[in-house]
């Protein structure tokens, strides 16, 4: 199998997707950040000094998905049609789930994963003053779809 992101001289290469038919592309990713019980309570009571952790994290994830091609060198800039980021407080931390949609010639997996990572990093940033043992984990692509339009 040929490597698609390497040219004939072994150099990095952005894949040309011009020949591909536009399709509805959907990707869903998720991840988790473990927090102390005290930190979970502060978030639940909206008592973090930096503000509403869940809402700000969702906004950070949305912004990140839109900037993915600026962060990952061989990632195509895309016309994204929908970004949904949901941060939910659980007993041991925060789960973030992101869904990204686009009509185009390449997938949106990287955008969904970037949204999750940055949303989790935002939780870390907003909680670092009170929790020194946070762990981001289980970040993965849950689903991807291509639908003919």
Phi, psi and omega in degrees: 000130181282144176280128187278339184256019179232133178277184183291353177253007178082013181266153179301142186213128173282128182294138175275116181254012184302328182281349183278145179283132177300137178222161169287123180248131180228135174223140177234129179229160176210166177197175186218147171235121178283134180230160175290160178301321180295321180293318177302318180295318178299318178294315181301321181273004183052048183249011178287137184298331181275356175114201185286099187300315185293314181294315180296323179294321177297317178296318178300319178297318178298313179299320182295316180303320181292340184254009186306315182293341175282337185262328184247111192306322185259014180272133181286141169290134186237155171270095182279135180259340181201136171227125176233122177238126180236121175255126181233136180277128176241176185301325184246010179161205183239130173258136177240133176233134181232138173236130179234138179232147177204152169253112184188196188254002178212158187285172183242024179300315183295325179293318179294316179293322178295318178302315180296311182301314183288324175299317178293320176298324177295318175302314179303311181299317184285341184249354188298336180289336184245350184222112183263003186235029180290146179225121173273134185206170174050050177266119185205161175276117182276324186199146169217145182222151169234125182235124177296140180243000000 
